[in-house]
Amino acid sequence: MKTLLSAFLAAGLMAMPLGIASAQENQGSGASVEANSDAATEDAGEIAAEEGHSESPHYPLKKPEELSWSFAGPFGHWDIAQLQRGLKVYKEVCSACHGMRLVAFRNLEDLGYNEAQVKAFAAEYTIQDGPNADGEMFDRPGIASDYFPSPFPNPEAAAAANNGAAPPDFSLLAKARAVERGFPTFLFDLFSQYQEAGPDYIHALLTGYDQEPPAEIADLIQDGTYYNPYFISGPALAMPTPIADDQVEYPDGAPQTVDQYSRDVSAFMMWAAEPHLAERKATGFVVMIFLVVFAGLLFVVKRRVWAGTPH
Ligand code: HEC
């Protein structure tokens, strides 16, 4: 009985690819015959529509490059110098359009700044406060407990100033964007603990400008948007090339290139989105060691408890 079953199974498995191949052949030849004949049936129409659909581009046009980040993997930790550089890039370039409303100035103490430095940094920002006793809003210099303000008074004003697309807030952006990895990569990711799709995407986006769009894509680009093959939801986005070589001065001698700026600001955005990432990973590692030791203990105890029972 058993041999019969497995023989059936084997035969079925072997026949499967043949069956699929012949089905595909039938469909292929059927489509061409119908398309060639004058009296095109509804079927042919459907197939043509499907073909048209498969030709529409799939975004992003290019997959982001996988970079090596200090905060990747089970021993991930922040590169404090990199985060400080990223903050500088954010402050001098990106903050002209992007706010970060969930990060307070006092959180910058995590990046190695002392209280006085944080106070001085906050004071460089103007914060709207109020209403005062007369019922009016007023501006004052920032204090450590304020949050990074948005450069625009409301999302409508932000959109109006940027060709209809409001620049998204940076607080959680590094964890809100990720390009699908596809089969089988996403299976490997389970084991390698790949969690850096956000910063990889942002780096790819920032370094992906100034490329020539292929002819069939060029027609799809609307006026006032900029071609970028790494943009996740279309061929072009409303953000112009935000940064150029040598735009931000680095006091620590790191290269002043678009590539380096993009790495640093992406790492900084990852910190903003998950400031406790390093603690989470360190705790996770200790928990795994504990579980292994505990499993060993349980095994020994189990043997002890059942030692006197005949079996
Ligand atoms: C001139 C204003 C401006 C500046 C400066 C700017 N951006 Fe943007 N950014 C935008 C706009 C507008 C959008 C929305 C684009 C869209 O959705 O079409 C955007 C979107 C983004 C996105 C999201 C893309 C997506 O997948 O939706 C990221 C990431 C981003 N910007 C990063 C940055 C970084 C990093 C900097 C600093 C180096 C920066 N931006 C500087 C205007 C700006």
Boltz pocket constraint, residues with backbone or C-beta under 6 A from the ligand:
constraints:
  - pocket:
      binder: B
      contacts: [[A, 89], [A, 90], [A, 93], [A, 94], [A, 95], [A, 96], [A, 97], [A, 98], [A, 162], [A, 165], [A, 166], [A, 167], [A, 168], [A, 173], [A, 177], [A, 202], [A, 205], [A, 206], [A, 231], [A, 232], [A, 233], [A, 236], [A, 237], [A, 238], [A, 239], [A, 240], [A, 242], [A, 243], [A, 265]]
      max_distance: 6.0
